[in-house]
Amino acid sequence: MTGTPPDKPEKSTKSSGNKQVNANAIIASKLRSYYDGIIDEGTPDHLLSLLERLHEAEMKSKK
């Protein structure tokens, strides 16, 4: 024996892989929740008004 620890078994690699999958799942869940919250807020009236005015200006410039 040389006193060096044996290579870690493949199980520890799987464990860190599982931790990565779990971390990714948590991040995905939080991002989905954040996105859903933004969608539920809808588009602000002032932005809709601005888009409408821009559309009207574009239509006038094409004539």
TABELHU-V250089 format. One record per backbone hydrogen bond with DSSP energy under -1.0 kcal/mol. NH is the residue of the N-H (numbers start at 0). CO is the residue of the C=O. E is the energy in kcal/mol with one decimal. If there is no record, write none. Layout:
# TABELHU-V250089
NH/CO/E
NH/CO/E
This chain:
# TABELHU-V250089
11/8/-1.3
13/9/-2.0
14/10/-2.4
15/11/-2.2
16/12/-2.2
17/13/-2.7
18/14/-2.1
19/15/-1.9
20/16/-2.2
21/17/-2.7
22/18/-2.6
23/19/-2.6
24/20/-2.3
25/21/-2.3
26/22/-2.5
27/23/-2.8
28/24/-2.3
29/25/-2.4
30/26/-2.7
31/27/-2.5
32/28/-2.3
33/29/-2.5
34/30/-2.8
35/31/-2.7
36/32/-2.0
37/33/-1.9
38/34/-2.5
39/35/-2.4
40/36/-1.1
47/43/-2.0
48/44/-2.6
49/45/-1.9
50/46/-2.5
51/47/-2.2
52/48/-2.4
53/49/-2.4
54/50/-2.3
55/51/-2.5
56/52/-2.4
57/53/-2.3
58/54/-2.3
59/55/-2.2
60/56/-2.0
61/57/-1.1
